[in-house]
Amino acid sequence: MLHAGTIDDALYGIATGINVHAIIADPQAFADAGVEMPDDTTWTWDDYEQIATDISAGSADGGYGVQNYSFIEPVLKIIARQKGEEVFTADGEVGVSAATVEEFFQRSVDLQSAGGEPDASVSTEIQAAGVEGSLPATNKGAMAWFWSNQLNAVQTASGRDLVLLRAPGESEFERTGEYFKPSMYYSVSAKSEHPEESQLLVDFPINSNAAGELILSDRGLPANTEVRAHVLPMLSDADKLSAEFVENLQDVVEDGTPVPPVGAGEVPDITSRINSDVLFGKITPAQAAEQWIDEVTKAIS
């Protein structure tokens, strides 16, 4: 997590807390469709597509296997890392290939065509409905991609016991793609007139059990593992599950992602807009990949 706030070997920010992007799954939806829960330590991307399609086919109430993942880019980051790439390099440039971006969009098209995820109109409505309007939250689907700290909100809305699954493909390639994401950072200006006091201010929420008891998981799971262990008994059942999930990934996550360059804040809007055009058939995944790389490159230039 220190690496996640480091640029050119200098530490610029300390993570307030951490999350991972993963799949929130509804075991009851799997059971109702007659589909077994996957072994998330070995399942592949093809397994993911097949399972989602089988769930849709087996759901008597018109439920879906999975919610569309390509309105935002965290899954692209995972896929890129599995292939030895990064969406952004340490030098602040686009580091993902057009082939990988095309594959990212193509899986959405394939799932839509096979019925594993909703059509373009329904997917757009679900995306706009937010966390509590997601497929698992409304008992209308078995899987959706979220940050791990969102499990509590989705589970509360669903009224069911949900679980977290690792990204597909983690054992399929030469390396893993999951990464720990800082919720946000604490930083101090180099021009601060009170550097020592500022250090104390940052030290308190990061390293104090007392602060941990107040913050709990509001800023993600505490990055300080000792504080995390201290507050664990105070967390909700869903947050405890998230904490265990993150803990189990410590030997799987190989490294952090480079600090994104200035302009990267435009990427979610770019991704969402292009994905909408893909889902509605206005452009092909190959065209989307070229457009995505072109627009993102301009945004960070």
matplotlib code that plots the C-alpha trace (Angstrom):
import matplotlib.pyplot as plt

x = [0.0, 3.0, 3.9, 0.4, 1.3, 4.9, 6.1, 9.8, 10.7, 9.2, 6.1, 3.4, 0.4, -0.7, -3.7, -6.6, -7.8, -7.9, -10.4, -10.3, -12.5, -14.2, -17.5, -20.3, -22.3, -25.6, -25.4, -29.2, -29.4, -26.9, -28.9, -32.2, -30.7, -29.2, -25.6, -22.7, -20.7, -17.3, -13.9, -12.7, -9.1, -9.1, -12.0, -11.2, -12.8, -14.5, -15.8, -17.1, -19.0, -20.4, -21.6, -23.3, -25.1, -26.1, -27.6, -29.6, -30.9, -31.8, -33.5, -37.2, -38.0, -36.0, -32.9, -29.5, -26.1, -24.1, -24.4, -22.4, -18.9, -17.6, -19.1, -16.0, -12.4, -11.3, -12.0, -9.9, -7.0, -7.3, -7.4, -4.4, -2.4, -3.1, -1.5, 1.5, 0.3, -0.9, -3.6, -1.2, 2.6, 4.8, 5.8, 2.2, 1.4, -1.3, 0.2, -2.6, -2.7, -5.6, -6.1, -6.6, -9.1, -10.9, -11.2, -12.6, -15.4, -15.9, -16.7, -19.6, -20.9, -20.6, -22.4, -25.1, -25.6, -25.7, -28.1, -25.7, -26.2, -29.1, -29.5, -28.2, -31.2, -31.6, -27.9, -27.9, -30.8, -29.2, -25.9, -27.8, -29.6, -26.3, -25.3, -28.8, -30.3, -27.8, -28.8, -27.7, -29.2, -32.6, -32.5, -32.5, -29.1, -26.4, -23.2, -21.9, -18.5, -18.1, -15.4, -15.2, -16.3, -19.7, -20.6, -22.4, -24.7, -25.5, -26.2, -28.4, -30.5, -30.8, -31.9, -29.7, -26.2, -23.9, -20.2, -17.2, -15.5, -12.0, -11.6, -11.6, -8.3, -6.0, -4.6, -5.0, -2.0, 1.6, 0.6, -2.4, -4.4, -6.1, -4.7, -5.3, -7.0, -6.4, -9.8, -8.2, -5.0, -3.7, -1.0, 0.7, 1.8, 5.6, 4.9, 3.2, 4.3, 3.6, 5.2, 5.7, 2.1, 0.9, 2.9, 1.1, -2.3, -1.7, -0.2, -3.3, -6.0, -3.5, -1.9, -4.1, -6.6, -8.7, -9.1, -9.7, -12.6, -14.2, -13.5, -14.0, -14.5, -15.8, -12.6, -12.0, -10.4, -7.6, -4.4, -2.5, -3.0, -2.7, -5.4, -7.5, -7.1, -8.2, -11.4, -12.4, -14.7, -16.5, -17.3, -20.6, -20.8, -20.4, -17.4, -15.8, -16.3, -14.7, -11.8, -11.2, -11.4, -8.8, -6.6, -6.7, -5.6, -2.4, -0.5, -2.2, -1.7, 1.8, 2.2, 0.4, -0.8, 1.2, -0.1, -2.4, -1.4, -3.1, -6.2, -6.9, -10.0, -11.7, -11.3, -14.5, -16.6, -14.7, -15.2, -18.9, -19.7, -17.8, -19.2, -22.7, -21.9, -20.6, -23.6, -26.1, -24.1, -23.0, -19.4, -17.5, -15.2, -12.3, -13.4, -14.1, -10.5, -9.0, -11.3, -10.7, -6.9, -7.0, -9.3, -7.5, -4.1, -5.4, -6.9, -3.6, -1.4]
y = [0.0, 2.3, 1.6, 2.8, 6.3, 6.3, 8.2, 8.1, 6.4, 9.3, 8.8, 11.3, 9.8, 7.2, 5.1, 5.8, 2.2, -0.5, -2.3, -4.9, -5.1, -8.4, -10.2, -10.0, -13.3, -14.6, -18.3, -18.6, -17.4, -20.0, -22.7, -21.6, -21.8, -25.2, -24.0, -24.8, -22.0, -21.8, -22.5, -18.9, -19.9, -21.7, -20.5, -19.0, -16.2, -18.7, -20.4, -17.0, -16.5, -20.0, -19.9, -16.5, -17.9, -21.1, -19.1, -16.9, -20.1, -21.8, -18.9, -19.4, -15.8, -14.2, -13.6, -12.9, -14.5, -11.3, -7.5, -5.7, -5.0, -2.6, 0.7, 1.3, 0.3, -1.6, -5.0, -3.8, -3.1, -6.7, -8.2, -6.0, -7.1, -10.7, -10.2, -8.4, -4.9, -1.9, 0.5, 3.3, 2.8, 4.2, 6.9, 8.1, 6.7, 4.3, 0.8, -1.5, -2.9, -2.4, -6.2, -6.3, -3.4, -5.1, -8.3, -6.3, -5.0, -8.2, -10.2, -7.9, -8.3, -12.1, -12.2, -10.0, -12.1, -15.4, -14.0, -14.1, -10.4, -8.0, -6.2, -2.7, -0.9, -2.9, -2.8, 1.0, 1.3, -1.0, 1.0, 4.2, 2.7, 2.4, -0.1, -0.7, -1.1, -3.7, -7.2, -8.9, -6.1, -6.5, -10.4, -10.2, -11.6, -13.8, -11.7, -8.1, -6.5, -4.1, -2.8, -5.2, -2.5, -2.3, -5.8, -4.5, -2.2, -4.8, -7.5, -5.2, -4.3, -7.9, -9.4, -12.4, -13.7, -12.8, -13.7, -12.3, -14.1, -13.5, -12.4, -15.1, -15.9, -15.5, -19.0, -18.8, -16.6, -16.1, -13.6, -12.4, -9.3, -8.5, -5.4, -3.4, -0.1, 2.8, 4.3, 7.7, 9.2, 11.4, 13.8, 16.9, 19.9, 20.3, 24.0, 23.3, 25.7, 22.9, 19.7, 18.0, 18.6, 17.5, 14.2, 13.7, 14.4, 11.8, 9.3, 9.3, 8.0, 5.5, 4.0, 4.6, 2.0, 4.7, 6.3, 2.9, 2.4, 5.6, 5.2, 1.4, 0.6, 4.0, 4.7, 1.1, -1.6, -0.1, -0.2, -0.8, -4.5, -4.1, -1.6, -3.8, -6.7, -4.5, -3.2, -6.5, -7.6, -4.3, -4.6, -5.8, -9.4, -8.3, -6.1, -9.0, -11.1, -8.4, -8.2, -12.0, -11.8, -9.1, -11.0, -14.1, -12.2, -11.0, -13.9, -13.5, -9.8, -9.5, -5.7, -2.4, -0.4, 2.7, 6.0, 7.2, 10.3, 13.7, 13.5, 9.9, 11.1, 11.4, 7.7, 6.5, 8.9, 7.9, 4.2, 4.5, 6.4, 4.1, 1.0, 2.4, 2.6, -0.9, -2.4, -0.6, -1.9, 1.6, 0.5, -2.8, -3.8, -3.3, 0.2, 0.8, -0.2, 2.2, 5.0, 4.3, 4.4, 7.6, 9.4, 8.3, 9.2, 12.7, 13.0, 12.4, 14.3]
z = [0.0, 0.5, -3.2, -4.2, -3.0, -4.3, -7.3, -8.4, -5.1, -3.1, -0.9, -1.7, 0.1, 2.7, 1.9, 4.3, 3.7, 1.0, -1.2, -4.0, -7.0, -7.0, -7.7, -5.3, -5.7, -4.5, -3.6, -3.5, -7.2, -8.1, -6.3, -7.8, -11.3, -10.6, -11.1, -8.8, -7.2, -8.9, -7.4, -7.6, -7.2, -10.5, -12.7, -16.1, -18.0, -20.2, -17.1, -16.0, -19.2, -19.3, -15.6, -16.2, -19.3, -17.5, -14.6, -16.9, -18.7, -15.5, -13.7, -13.8, -12.7, -15.6, -13.5, -15.0, -14.5, -14.2, -14.4, -17.2, -16.0, -18.7, -17.7, -15.5, -15.9, -12.8, -14.5, -17.4, -15.0, -13.7, -17.2, -18.3, -15.3, -15.9, -19.3, -18.0, -18.9, -16.9, -17.9, -16.9, -16.7, -14.0, -16.5, -16.8, -20.2, -21.5, -21.0, -22.1, -25.6, -28.1, -28.1, -24.3, -24.4, -27.3, -25.3, -22.3, -24.4, -26.4, -23.4, -22.6, -26.2, -26.0, -22.6, -23.9, -27.1, -25.0, -22.5, -19.6, -18.9, -19.7, -23.0, -23.5, -22.3, -19.1, -18.4, -18.7, -16.3, -13.8, -14.0, -13.3, -10.3, -8.3, -5.7, -4.3, -7.7, -8.8, -9.9, -6.6, -4.5, -6.1, -6.3, -10.1, -10.8, -9.4, -9.8, -10.2, -9.9, -7.0, -4.6, -1.6, 0.9, -1.0, 0.1, 3.2, 1.2, -1.5, 1.1, 3.2, 0.2, -1.0, 2.3, 1.6, 2.6, -0.2, -0.9, -2.6, -5.5, -6.9, -10.4, -13.0, -14.7, -11.7, -12.3, -16.1, -17.0, -15.9, -13.2, -11.2, -11.8, -8.5, -6.8, -3.6, -4.2, -1.9, -0.9, -0.7, 0.5, 3.4, 2.1, 3.5, 1.5, 1.2, 1.9, 5.2, 8.0, 10.5, 9.1, 12.5, 13.6, 10.1, 10.6, 13.9, 12.2, 9.5, 12.0, 14.1, 11.7, 10.1, 13.2, 16.2, 17.4, 18.9, 15.5, 14.0, 16.3, 15.1, 11.4, 11.1, 7.4, 6.3, 4.3, 3.3, 5.5, 7.6, 5.7, 8.9, 9.5, 13.3, 13.4, 11.1, 13.5, 16.4, 14.8, 13.2, 16.0, 15.7, 12.0, 10.5, 9.4, 5.7, 6.5, 8.4, 5.3, 3.2, 5.6, 5.4, 1.7, 1.5, 4.0, 1.8, -1.2, 0.4, -1.1, -4.5, -5.1, -6.6, -6.6, -6.7, -9.7, -10.7, -9.5, -12.3, -14.2, -14.2, -16.4, -15.4, -13.6, -17.1, -17.7, -16.0, -18.2, -21.3, -20.5, -19.7, -22.9, -25.2, -23.5, -24.1, -27.8, -27.8, -26.0, -28.3, -31.4, -32.6, -32.7, -32.5, -29.6, -32.0, -32.8, -29.1, -28.2, -30.7, -29.5, -25.8, -26.2, -28.3, -25.9, -22.8, -24.3, -25.0, -21.5, -19.8, -22.3]

ax = plt.figure().add_subplot(projection="3d")
ax.plot(x, y, z, "-o")
ax.set_aspect("equal")
plt.show()
